[in-house]
Amino acid sequence: MALIFDGFSVGAWESNCYIIGCGVTKEGAVVDPGADAKKILNRVKKLGLQINKIILTHGHPDHLSALAEVQQATGAKVLIHGDDAEMLVDARRNLSFYMGKSVELKEADVLLKDGDTIQVGNITLEVIHTPGHTPGGICLKCARDIVITGDTLFAGSVGRSDFPGGSHSQLIASIKSKLLKFPPDTKVYPGHGPASTIGAEMRYNPFLTGAF
């Protein structure tokens, strides 16, 4: 399969950006270019990848502020779940308006839905719709033992649900029904903070054990 997988923190929000690539075809995708396009593009260059897709786990500015620059540099298509599509083009919907620096971008090239697959060379990514943080929040199953969880599930925590369109009960239901079904050794790569595993979150995450 020759999966190339690189994750790193970008920007003042310390959001995690991920680069996924196929070692055979050298095709690649950037997931959540939250800030610092130069850093992202330098990592892409070092990996020797041709980026043809930019995938957004959801439509908040800390996950897409470098999108325009990365897209301009790569010519990649932008993919987002249909329920978050308007957040790309509307600064009020993506909340950047209220942060003093409006981010309004072009419409996405591809609107995703639950169960879709995304090809990155010979690598197949599975789209898992996990609403709760945003209506169109998604996770990406990248391999048997790797899932990118965006702002749905963190190490020891879960995404905020107090933004417009958020729902805590929906978020927890999404996690329990769609993520906790994966094997315990599945690695969890979240939108912020360190990696974890499904097993560790099942045992110790207070939002999932009922401690909160």
Residue pairs with C-beta under 8 A, 6 or more apart in sequence:
1 122
1 123
1 143
2 22
2 23
2 24
2 122
3 20
3 21
3 22
3 23
3 123
3 142
3 143
3 146
4 19
4 20
4 21
4 22
4 23
4 28
4 47
4 49
5 18
5 19
5 20
5 21
5 142
5 143
5 146
6 18
6 19
6 21
6 43
6 47
7 16
7 17
7 18
7 19
7 189
7 195
8 16
8 17
8 39
8 43
9 15
9 16
9 17
10 16
10 17
10 33
10 34
10 35
10 36
10 39
10 40
10 66
11 34
11 35
11 36
11 62
11 65
11 66
12 35
13 34
13 35
13 62
13 192
14 192
14 193
15 32
15 34
15 35
15 62
15 63
15 191
15 192
16 32
16 34
16 189
16 190
16 191
16 192
16 193
17 30
17 31
17 32
17 33
17 34
17 40
18 30
18 31
18 32
18 148
18 189
19 28
19 29
19 30
19 31
19 40
19 43
19 44
19 47
19 49
19 51
20 28
20 29
20 31
20 120
20 123
20 125
20 142
21 27
21 28
21 29
21 47
21 49
21 120
21 121
21 123
22 28
22 120
22 121
22 122
22 123
24 121
24 122
25 121
25 122
26 48
26 49
26 50
26 121
27 49
27 50
27 52
27 120
27 121
28 44
28 47
28 49
28 50
28 51
28 52
28 53
28 120
28 121
29 51
29 52
29 53
29 54
29 55
29 76
29 118
29 120
29 125
30 40
30 44
30 51
30 53
30 54
30 55
30 70
30 74
30 76
31 54
31 55
31 56
31 57
31 140
31 148
32 55
32 56
32 57
32 63
32 64
32 150
32 191
33 40
33 54
33 63
33 64
33 65
33 66
33 67
33 69
33 70
34 61
34 62
34 63
34 64
34 65
34 66
35 62
35 65
35 66
36 66
37 66
37 69
37 70
37 73
40 66
40 70
41 70
41 73
41 74
44 51
44 74
50 74
51 70
51 74
51 76
52 74
52 75
52 76
52 77
52 120
53 76
53 77
53 78
53 79
53 118
53 120
54 67
54 70
54 71
54 74
54 76
54 77
54 78
54 79
55 79
55 80
55 118
55 125
55 140
56 63
56 64
56 67
56 78
56 79
56 80
56 84
56 88
56 108
57 63
57 137
57 138
57 139
57 140
57 148
57 149
57 150
57 151
57 152
57 191
58 80
58 81
58 84
58 87
58 133
58 134
58 136
58 137
58 138
58 150
58 151
59 80
59 84
59 85
59 86
59 87
59 88
59 93
59 94
59 134
59 136
60 87
60 94
60 95
60 134
60 151
60 163
61 94
61 95
61 96
61 99
61 101
61 103
63 150
63 151
63 191
64 88
64 94
64 103
64 105
65 96
65 103
67 78
67 105
68 105
68 106
70 76
71 78
77 109
77 110
78 88
78 105
78 106
78 108
78 109
78 110
79 108
79 109
79 110
79 111
79 112
79 118
80 87
80 88
80 108
80 110
80 111
80 112
80 136
81 111
81 112
81 113
81 127
81 129
81 136
81 137
81 138
82 111
82 112
82 113
82 136
83 129
83 131
83 134
83 135
83 136
84 134
84 135
84 136
84 137
85 107
85 108
85 111
85 136
86 93
87 93
87 94
87 134
87 136
88 94
88 104
88 105
88 106
88 107
88 108
89 104
89 105
89 106
89 107
90 104
91 97
91 102
91 103
91 104
92 98
93 164
94 103
95 163
95 164
96 102
96 103
112 118
112 127
112 138
113 127
113 129
114 127
114 128
114 129
114 138
115 126
115 127
115 129
116 126
116 127
117 124
117 125
117 126
117 127
118 124
118 125
118 127
118 140
119 125
123 142
123 143
125 140
125 141
125 142
126 140
126 141
127 138
127 140
128 138
128 139
128 140
128 141
128 147
128 178
128 179
129 136
129 137
129 138
129 174
129 178
130 137
130 138
130 139
130 149
130 150
130 152
130 153
130 171
130 174
130 175
130 178
130 179
131 137
131 167
131 170
131 171
131 174
132 152
132 158
132 159
132 161
132 166
132 167
132 168
132 169
132 170
132 171
132 172
132 173
132 174
132 175
133 150
133 151
133 152
133 159
133 160
133 161
133 163
133 166
133 171
134 151
134 163
134 165
134 166
135 165
137 150
137 151
137 152
137 159
137 174
138 150
139 147
139 148
139 149
139 150
139 152
139 153
139 178
139 179
140 147
140 148
141 147
141 182
142 148
144 183
144 186
145 183
145 185
145 186
145 187
146 186
146 187
146 189
147 179
147 182
147 186
147 187
147 188
147 189
147 198
148 189
148 190
149 179
149 188
149 189
149 190
149 191
150 159
150 190
150 191
151 159
151 160
151 190
151 191
151 192
152 158
152 159
152 171
152 174
152 175
152 179
152 190
152 191
153 159
153 175
153 179
153 188
153 190
153 201
153 205
154 190
154 191
154 192
154 193
154 196
155 188
155 190
155 193
155 194
155 195
155 196
155 200
155 201
156 196
156 201
156 204
156 205
156 206
157 193
157 205
157 207
158 171
158 172
158 175
158 205
158 207
158 208
159 166
159 171
159 191
160 166
161 167
161 168
161 170
161 171
172 207
172 208
175 208
176 208
179 188
179 198
180 198
180 201
180 202
180 208
182 198
183 198
183 199
184 197
184 198
184 199
184 202
185 197
185 198
185 199
186 197
186 198
186 199
187 195
187 196
187 197
188 195
188 196
188 197
188 198
188 201
189 195
190 196
201 208
202 208
202 209
203 209
206 212
